[in-house]
Amino acid sequence: MGAHCCSHDPAPFTGVSPRYRRALWIVIALNASMFAVEVVAGALANSMSLQADAMDFAADAATYGLTLSMIGRPDRWRAAAALVKGASLALMGSYVLGATLWRVFVLGVPEPMVMGAVGFAALAANATAALLLYRFRDGDANVRSVWLCSRNDAIGNVAVMLAALGVFGTGTAWPDLAVAAIMAVLFLYSAASILRQSFAELRASPRRSVPME
């Protein structure tokens, strides 16, 4: 059974659920913890894909907090919050893509063992988050953006582990840079999806909504 409580009601799930709030708090804690781990490990391992994944954890922790604060707010508020999250995801994707292109001309091979170990720990954290949020994946833009971020994280962690194998096997930084570029494109694609739904919800919602009691 999905997040909708009534099959005859086409309105998307808006996050008003104690179970969803608890899931969000757990996911926020997981993302904040893994950001701290990966930002250090990425610098120590000289890995662009780990640094990109660390940025994703930080952005997710912040946007999940924003999602939590918007639960129960008027429709336009939630749509506007999702718009902010989509724009921030697009900026992050653009930064990672630019930084990856810059790193192509910088010498240095990342440390594959650190990449693999941290990537595995991050995958475990994000798999847990994805399982907690899976039932809420078909909500409004504010809720759906959380699911998309969690999905991106899990995909990104698998990609980092594959990059670690590639770096170990080739002795070059190219697998790491390729994965970072792919992650950047995934960020941009998800941002475009969130922005499209946010704009549609803003157009569909009334100019004035009844404030939350």
Backbone as CSV, one residue per row, in Angstrom:
resi,resn,N_x,N_y,N_z,CA_x,CA_y,CA_z,C_x,C_y,C_z
1,MET,0.848,-1.203,0.000,0.000,0.000,0.000,0.873,1.240,0.000
2,GLY,0.544,2.228,-0.829,1.379,3.407,-0.943,1.059,4.431,0.116
3,ALA,1.536,5.671,-0.143,1.367,6.733,0.841,-0.050,7.276,0.855
4,HIS,-0.831,7.020,-0.226,-2.191,7.547,-0.264,-3.096,6.714,0.630
5,CYS,-3.880,7.363,1.444,-4.734,6.644,2.369,-6.068,6.285,1.735
6,CYS,-6.469,6.960,0.665,-7.759,6.717,0.041,-7.567,6.580,-1.460
7,SER,-7.960,5.464,-2.018,-7.711,5.213,-3.437,-8.509,6.149,-4.340
8,HIS,-9.633,6.690,-3.843,-10.454,7.561,-4.680,-9.970,9.004,-4.657
9,ASP,-9.005,9.321,-3.839,-8.508,10.694,-3.730,-7.227,10.838,-4.538
10,PRO,-7.271,11.615,-5.657,-6.103,11.733,-6.525,-5.034,12.687,-5.993
11,ALA,-5.330,13.378,-4.910,-4.371,14.360,-4.388,-3.081,13.661,-3.938
12,PRO,-1.924,14.203,-4.293,-0.657,13.576,-3.906,-0.406,13.702,-2.405
13,PHE,0.358,12.771,-1.899,0.735,12.786,-0.487,1.577,14.027,-0.193
14,THR,1.244,14.750,0.878,1.928,16.012,1.192,2.878,15.910,2.382
15,GLY,3.034,14.717,2.946,3.975,14.547,4.048,3.358,14.615,5.424
16,VAL,2.044,14.830,5.508,1.385,14.937,6.809,1.175,13.533,7.363
17,SER,2.185,13.024,8.048,2.137,11.676,8.608,3.233,11.556,9.657
18,PRO,2.907,11.107,10.863,3.939,10.916,11.896,5.029,9.955,11.440
19,ARG,4.642,8.914,10.703,5.630,7.946,10.217,6.605,8.603,9.249
20,TYR,6.098,9.480,8.389,6.966,10.177,7.439,7.913,11.133,8.168
21,ARG,7.414,11.830,9.180,8.262,12.732,9.961,9.399,11.965,10.643
22,ARG,9.085,10.809,11.238,10.121,10.005,11.889,11.159,9.531,10.869
23,ALA,10.674,9.112,9.710,11.603,8.659,8.669,12.534,9.788,8.244
24,LEU,11.980,10.995,8.110,12.799,12.139,7.705,13.877,12.448,8.742
25,TRP,13.527,12.413,10.022,14.518,12.698,11.065,15.664,11.688,11.019
26,ILE,15.343,10.427,10.817,16.384,9.403,10.732,17.274,9.647,9.508
27,VAL,16.652,9.960,8.384,17.400,10.192,7.153,18.284,11.437,7.264
28,ILE,17.784,12.486,7.915,18.595,13.698,8.121,19.841,13.371,8.931
29,ALA,19.680,12.586,10.006,20.825,12.208,10.843,21.830,11.377,10.061
30,LEU,21.349,10.444,9.239,22.243,9.619,8.425,23.036,10.463,7.439
31,ASN,22.357,11.407,6.787,23.029,12.247,5.787,24.052,13.174,6.414
32,ALA,23.722,13.769,7.545,24.674,14.669,8.213,25.916,13.903,8.667
33,SER,25.717,12.691,9.183,26.850,11.889,9.645,27.757,11.490,8.482
34,MET,27.157,11.049,7.374,27.959,10.610,6.237,28.641,11.776,5.532
35,PHE,28.052,12.975,5.599,28.738,14.142,5.048,30.057,14.367,5.781
36,ALA,30.012,14.301,7.107,31.227,14.516,7.896,32.293,13.472,7.560
37,VAL,31.867,12.227,7.367,32.820,11.162,7.032,33.411,11.371,5.647
38,GLU,32.547,11.640,4.658,33.013,11.698,3.274,33.801,12.955,2.947
39,VAL,33.513,14.063,3.595,34.261,15.274,3.280,35.720,15.116,3.708
40,VAL,35.938,14.399,4.819,37.309,14.124,5.271,37.956,13.052,4.393
41,ALA,37.219,11.970,4.149,37.762,10.874,3.353,38.049,11.313,1.915
42,GLY,37.194,12.160,1.351,37.411,12.632,-0.009,38.691,13.434,-0.138
43,ALA,38.969,14.253,0.880,40.199,15.041,0.864,41.424,14.146,1.063
44,LEU,41.331,13.187,1.982,42.460,12.294,2.243,42.753,11.389,1.049
45,ALA,41.692,10.925,0.373,41.870,10.009,-0.751,42.073,10.739,-2.073
46,ASN,41.939,12.068,-2.072,42.074,12.858,-3.296,41.067,12.398,-4.350
47,SER,39.844,12.078,-3.891,38.817,11.534,-4.778,37.744,12.570,-5.079
48,MET,37.570,12.861,-6.362,36.543,13.817,-6.776,35.152,13.216,-6.613
49,SER,35.013,11.908,-6.873,33.681,11.303,-6.740,33.242,11.244,-5.282
50,LEU,34.182,11.014,-4.346,33.832,11.043,-2.923,33.451,12.450,-2.495
51,GLN,34.172,13.447,-2.992,33.848,14.831,-2.653,32.485,15.220,-3.212
52,ALA,32.173,14.734,-4.424,30.857,15.007,-5.006,29.767,14.355,-4.166
53,ASP,30.016,13.134,-3.707,29.037,12.436,-2.883,28.872,13.118,-1.527
54,ALA,29.965,13.659,-0.970,29.882,14.381,0.300,28.992,15.615,0.154
55,MET,29.153,16.338,-0.963,28.311,17.504,-1.212,26.840,17.103,-1.315
56,ASP,26.612,15.937,-1.920,25.240,15.459,-2.042,24.641,15.169,-0.676
57,PHE,25.438,14.567,0.223,24.964,14.311,1.587,24.616,15.616,2.301
58,ALA,25.473,16.628,2.170,25.234,17.909,2.834,23.960,18.567,2.304
59,ALA,23.834,18.570,0.976,22.652,19.184,0.370,21.385,18.443,0.776
60,ASP,21.472,17.118,0.833,20.301,16.336,1.217,19.875,16.612,2.660
61,ALA,20.848,16.680,3.574,20.517,16.955,4.973,19.785,18.294,5.087
62,ALA,20.272,19.299,4.344,19.644,20.624,4.390,18.253,20.611,3.760
63,THR,18.130,19.964,2.592,16.837,19.974,1.908,15.802,19.105,2.623
64,TYR,16.255,18.027,3.277,15.313,17.221,4.048,14.785,18.023,5.238
65,GLY,15.660,18.828,5.829,15.207,19.704,6.907,14.178,20.701,6.414
66,LEU,14.408,21.228,5.209,13.442,22.154,4.606,12.114,21.443,4.341
67,THR,12.199,20.218,3.835,10.990,19.431,3.603,10.206,19.247,4.891
68,LEU,10.912,18.923,5.969,10.271,18.716,7.265,9.557,19.984,7.726
69,SER,10.183,21.130,7.523,9.590,22.396,7.970,8.377,22.804,7.141
70,MET,8.265,22.256,5.919,7.161,22.622,5.028,5.951,21.710,5.162
71,ILE,6.047,20.623,5.911,4.917,19.711,6.066,3.736,20.438,6.717
72,GLY,2.580,20.369,6.093,1.382,21.017,6.610,1.242,22.465,6.193
73,ARG,2.225,23.006,5.500,2.135,24.395,5.038,1.238,24.479,3.804
74,PRO,0.827,25.699,3.415,-0.002,25.855,2.213,0.691,25.313,0.961
75,ASP,-0.120,24.996,-0.056,0.392,24.380,-1.279,1.525,25.185,-1.913
76,ARG,1.345,26.504,-2.010,2.354,27.331,-2.675,3.662,27.337,-1.891
77,TRP,3.596,27.279,-0.590,4.809,27.237,0.224,5.601,25.976,-0.079
78,ARG,4.892,24.831,-0.128,5.569,23.566,-0.384,6.162,23.533,-1.782
79,ALA,5.416,24.047,-2.750,5.916,24.078,-4.119,7.130,25.001,-4.237
80,ALA,7.073,26.139,-3.535,8.203,27.068,-3.561,9.445,26.451,-2.906
81,ALA,9.239,25.693,-1.818,10.354,25.021,-1.158,10.990,23.997,-2.090
82,ALA,10.154,23.255,-2.816,10.674,22.284,-3.776,11.430,22.987,-4.897
83,LEU,10.962,24.181,-5.261,11.644,24.969,-6.288,13.054,25.340,-5.827
84,VAL,13.179,25.748,-4.571,14.492,26.075,-4.003,15.397,24.850,-4.014
85,LYS,14.842,23.692,-3.646,15.640,22.470,-3.623,16.089,22.071,-5.025
86,GLY,15.201,22.224,-5.999,15.578,21.905,-7.373,16.681,22.809,-7.879
87,ALA,16.574,24.097,-7.559,17.602,25.052,-7.985,18.946,24.756,-7.318
88,SER,18.922,24.409,-6.028,20.175,24.109,-5.326,20.812,22.832,-5.864
89,LEU,19.993,21.853,-6.246,20.518,20.620,-6.826,21.155,20.899,-8.183
90,ALA,20.548,21.803,-8.944,21.115,22.179,-10.240,22.457,22.889,-10.060
91,LEU,22.539,23.764,-9.070,23.809,24.451,-8.801,24.887,23.466,-8.374
92,MET,24.519,22.505,-7.534,25.492,21.513,-7.081,25.976,20.664,-8.244
93,GLY,25.058,20.252,-9.112,25.447,19.464,-10.270,26.370,20.234,-11.191
94,SER,26.079,21.517,-11.372,26.935,22.355,-12.220,28.326,22.502,-11.613
95,TYR,28.388,22.666,-10.289,29.685,22.808,-9.620,30.510,21.523,-9.756
96,VAL,29.871,20.374,-9.499,30.593,19.103,-9.575,31.093,18.853,-10.993
97,LEU,30.253,19.163,-11.986,30.662,18.975,-13.375,31.840,19.885,-13.719
98,GLY,31.764,21.158,-13.292,32.868,22.081,-13.551,34.143,21.675,-12.844
99,ALA,34.014,21.259,-11.576,35.189,20.837,-10.813,35.815,19.586,-11.411
100,THR,34.984,18.697,-11.932,35.504,17.482,-12.560,36.291,17.821,-13.813
101,LEU,35.755,18.719,-14.640,36.474,19.143,-15.838,37.801,19.804,-15.475
102,TRP,37.799,20.577,-14.403,39.037,21.219,-13.956,40.047,20.181,-13.496
103,ARG,39.572,19.144,-12.783,40.464,18.123,-12.255,41.090,17.266,-13.354
104,VAL,40.500,17.259,-14.548,41.078,16.502,-15.661,42.509,16.950,-15.936
105,PHE,42.766,18.231,-15.662,44.087,18.779,-15.960,44.993,18.834,-14.736
106,VAL,44.562,18.221,-13.644,45.349,18.217,-12.412,45.888,16.815,-12.168
107,LEU,47.179,16.708,-11.872,47.786,15.410,-11.624,47.335,14.854,-10.278
108,GLY,47.390,13.559,-10.160,47.054,12.924,-8.881,46.040,11.815,-9.060
109,VAL,46.368,10.656,-8.526,45.480,9.506,-8.604,44.848,9.296,-7.234
110,PRO,43.522,9.165,-7.162,42.874,8.959,-5.866,43.236,7.615,-5.253
111,GLU,43.013,7.502,-3.946,43.303,6.271,-3.214,42.090,5.336,-3.279
112,PRO,42.191,4.220,-4.036,41.013,3.381,-4.266,40.503,2.655,-3.029
113,MET,41.395,2.273,-2.095,40.933,1.530,-0.925,40.035,2.389,-0.040
114,VAL,40.431,3.660,0.145,39.599,4.579,0.934,38.279,4.833,0.216
115,MET,38.344,5.029,-1.100,37.130,5.244,-1.882,36.156,4.089,-1.717
116,GLY,36.665,2.872,-1.835,35.797,1.698,-1.746,35.190,1.518,-0.370
117,ALA,36.006,1.699,0.675,35.524,1.494,2.038,34.462,2.527,2.408
118,VAL,34.733,3.789,2.102,33.776,4.845,2.433,32.532,4.728,1.554
119,GLY,32.737,4.349,0.292,31.601,4.159,-0.601,30.666,3.073,-0.096
120,PHE,31.223,2.010,0.470,30.392,0.929,1.016,29.599,1.415,2.228
121,ALA,30.240,2.173,3.118,29.549,2.701,4.293,28.435,3.658,3.875
122,ALA,28.716,4.496,2.874,27.705,5.436,2.390,26.536,4.697,1.745
123,LEU,26.847,3.613,1.019,25.786,2.828,0.395,24.861,2.234,1.456
124,ALA,25.427,1.734,2.549,24.608,1.175,3.626,23.682,2.242,4.206
125,ALA,24.216,3.458,4.415,23.400,4.554,4.962,22.280,4.937,4.007
126,ASN,22.618,5.039,2.715,21.615,5.473,1.750,20.609,4.385,1.414
127,ALA,21.019,3.131,1.486,20.061,2.042,1.284,19.012,2.063,2.398
128,THR,19.465,2.342,3.614,18.531,2.462,4.735,17.559,3.618,4.515
129,ALA,18.102,4.769,4.078,17.258,5.939,3.823,16.250,5.655,2.714
130,ALA,16.716,5.006,1.641,15.828,4.712,0.520,14.695,3.775,0.935
131,LEU,14.997,2.792,1.746,13.964,1.870,2.218,12.934,2.588,3.089
132,LEU,13.408,3.516,3.930,12.496,4.268,4.788,11.561,5.163,3.981
133,LEU,12.052,5.688,2.869,11.299,6.681,2.107,10.577,6.103,0.890
134,TYR,10.800,4.844,0.583,10.262,4.261,-0.652,8.738,4.391,-0.730
135,ARG,8.053,4.132,0.349,6.581,4.175,0.336,6.046,5.583,0.103
136,PHE,6.900,6.619,0.286,6.449,8.006,0.126,6.957,8.633,-1.179
137,ARG,7.362,7.823,-2.139,8.038,8.322,-3.344,7.104,9.066,-4.305
138,ASP,5.782,8.862,-4.197,4.852,9.438,-5.160,4.039,10.592,-4.577
139,GLY,4.683,11.461,-3.806,3.979,12.594,-3.217,4.061,13.834,-4.076
140,ASP,3.805,14.989,-3.453,3.929,16.255,-4.169,5.413,16.562,-4.405
141,ALA,5.704,17.714,-5.013,7.090,18.030,-5.366,7.986,18.085,-4.136
142,ASN,7.457,18.593,-3.023,8.236,18.701,-1.796,8.627,17.317,-1.267
143,VAL,7.681,16.374,-1.321,7.930,15.008,-0.850,8.743,14.222,-1.872
144,ARG,8.387,14.353,-3.139,9.063,13.578,-4.181,10.538,13.942,-4.298
145,SER,10.873,15.207,-4.036,12.274,15.621,-4.120,13.138,14.847,-3.127
146,VAL,12.562,14.489,-1.975,13.294,13.711,-0.979,13.604,12.321,-1.521
147,TRP,12.620,11.700,-2.149,12.836,10.373,-2.718,13.897,10.419,-3.815
148,LEU,13.825,11.426,-4.697,14.794,11.524,-5.778,16.215,11.690,-5.241
149,CYS,16.363,12.489,-4.195,17.690,12.680,-3.603,18.217,11.377,-3.010
150,SER,17.346,10.633,-2.339,17.758,9.359,-1.745,18.136,8.350,-2.821
151,ARG,17.361,8.306,-3.880,17.683,7.417,-4.994,19.025,7.779,-5.610
152,ASN,19.249,9.090,-5.808,20.524,9.542,-6.369,21.692,9.121,-5.492
153,ASP,21.498,9.218,-4.179,22.564,8.864,-3.245,22.970,7.405,-3.400
154,ALA,21.966,6.515,-3.446,22.264,5.087,-3.557,22.982,4.783,-4.870
155,ILE,22.507,5.383,-5.950,23.159,5.196,-7.244,24.584,5.740,-7.201
156,GLY,24.747,6.903,-6.593,26.065,7.512,-6.493,27.046,6.667,-5.699
157,ASN,26.579,6.031,-4.634,27.463,5.204,-3.822,27.936,3.963,-4.568
158,VAL,27.020,3.345,-5.312,27.420,2.210,-6.145,28.453,2.666,-7.173
159,ALA,28.218,3.850,-7.748,29.144,4.382,-8.747,30.516,4.664,-8.150
160,VAL,30.560,5.176,-6.922,31.852,5.449,-6.275,32.622,4.150,-6.073
161,MET,31.932,3.091,-5.673,32.600,1.808,-5.478,33.134,1.257,-6.804
162,LEU,32.363,1.430,-7.881,32.837,1.018,-9.199,34.035,1.859,-9.628
163,ALA,33.996,3.153,-9.292,35.130,4.024,-9.610,36.383,3.575,-8.873
164,ALA,36.213,3.154,-7.614,37.353,2.669,-6.837,37.983,1.447,-7.501
165,LEU,37.133,0.535,-7.988,37.657,-0.635,-8.704,38.386,-0.215,-9.977
166,GLY,37.804,0.782,-10.672,38.434,1.263,-11.897,39.781,1.908,-11.644
167,VAL,39.866,2.704,-10.593,41.135,3.354,-10.246,42.171,2.306,-9.851
168,PHE,41.739,1.315,-9.066,42.645,0.248,-8.636,43.159,-0.547,-9.831
169,GLY,42.265,-0.818,-10.791,42.655,-1.632,-11.938,43.492,-0.900,-12.959
170,THR,43.233,0.407,-13.150,43.938,1.151,-14.193,45.111,1.975,-13.669
171,GLY,45.069,2.293,-12.369,46.126,3.135,-11.815,46.030,4.580,-12.260
172,THR,44.848,4.983,-12.778,44.638,6.361,-13.226,43.418,6.951,-12.528
173,ALA,43.264,8.265,-12.666,42.135,8.957,-12.042,40.898,8.988,-12.924
174,TRP,40.993,8.497,-14.158,39.889,8.639,-15.094,38.588,7.984,-14.631
175,PRO,38.600,6.792,-14.050,37.324,6.227,-13.567,36.657,7.112,-12.514
176,ASP,37.449,7.690,-11.615,36.922,8.571,-10.580,36.288,9.814,-11.194
177,LEU,36.975,10.399,-12.170,36.461,11.604,-12.817,35.214,11.298,-13.630
178,ALA,35.201,10.135,-14.288,34.031,9.763,-15.086,32.804,9.597,-14.204
179,VAL,32.975,8.944,-13.049,31.851,8.748,-12.129,31.356,10.084,-11.582
180,ALA,32.281,10.983,-11.236,31.880,12.299,-10.743,31.065,13.044,-11.798
181,ALA,31.474,12.930,-13.072,30.738,13.592,-14.148,29.340,12.992,-14.307
182,ILE,29.241,11.667,-14.218,27.940,11.002,-14.318,27.027,11.438,-13.177
183,MET,27.584,11.530,-11.963,26.801,11.972,-10.817,26.302,13.398,-11.020
184,ALA,27.152,14.259,-11.593,26.749,15.640,-11.846,25.570,15.686,-12.814
185,VAL,25.620,14.859,-13.864,24.524,14.814,-14.834,23.246,14.307,-14.167
186,LEU,23.372,13.309,-13.277,22.213,12.792,-12.552,21.594,13.880,-11.675
187,PHE,22.452,14.684,-10.998,21.956,15.799,-10.192,21.143,16.760,-11.061
188,LEU,21.686,17.100,-12.236,21.027,18.055,-13.116,19.710,17.503,-13.651
189,TYR,19.683,16.210,-13.977,18.447,15.591,-14.473,17.363,15.607,-13.395
190,SER,17.742,15.235,-12.162,16.773,15.241,-11.062,16.296,16.653,-10.757
191,ALA,17.221,17.625,-10.832,16.850,19.023,-10.590,15.803,19.471,-11.605
192,ALA,15.994,19.103,-12.872,15.037,19.483,-13.909,13.663,18.877,-13.629
193,SER,13.643,17.620,-13.163,12.370,16.961,-12.840,11.665,17.656,-11.686
194,ILE,12.420,17.988,-10.633,11.831,18.668,-9.473,11.314,20.054,-9.862
195,LEU,12.096,20.781,-10.654,11.699,22.126,-11.057,10.434,22.106,-11.909
196,ARG,10.336,21.128,-12.828,9.128,21.038,-13.662,7.892,20.808,-12.802
197,GLN,7.978,19.867,-11.846,6.815,19.585,-10.995,6.503,20.775,-10.090
198,SER,7.537,21.453,-9.603,7.321,22.612,-8.731,6.589,23.729,-9.466
199,PHE,7.037,24.033,-10.685,6.380,25.083,-11.468,4.930,24.706,-11.768
200,ALA,4.691,23.427,-12.075,3.324,22.984,-12.356,2.439,23.147,-11.126
201,GLU,2.962,22.810,-9.944,2.177,22.934,-8.719,1.954,24.400,-8.350
202,LEU,2.937,25.246,-8.628,2.758,26.671,-8.362,1.668,27.255,-9.250
203,ARG,1.653,26.837,-10.522,0.616,27.344,-11.436,-0.767,26.841,-11.043
204,ALA,-0.828,25.627,-10.516,-2.120,25.028,-10.187,-2.673,25.492,-8.847
205,SER,-1.805,25.957,-7.944,-2.263,26.337,-6.607,-2.814,27.753,-6.606
206,PRO,-3.764,28.056,-5.697,-4.318,29.416,-5.602,-3.282,30.390,-5.092
207,ARG,-3.489,31.648,-5.460,-2.544,32.685,-5.031,-2.516,32.836,-3.528
208,ARG,-3.654,32.643,-2.904,-3.737,32.785,-1.448,-4.199,31.461,-0.860
209,SER,-3.438,30.967,0.066,-3.801,29.731,0.742,-4.098,30.014,2.191
210,VAL,-4.948,29.175,2.762,-5.279,29.341,4.170,-4.046,28.987,5.003
211,PRO,-3.554,29.886,5.873,-2.355,29.572,6.650,-2.570,28.391,7.578
212,MET,-1.468,27.735,7.895,-1.527,26.596,8.812,-1.887,27.049,10.203
213,GLU,-2.762,26.298,10.836,-3.173,26.656,12.204,-2.076,26.312,13.180
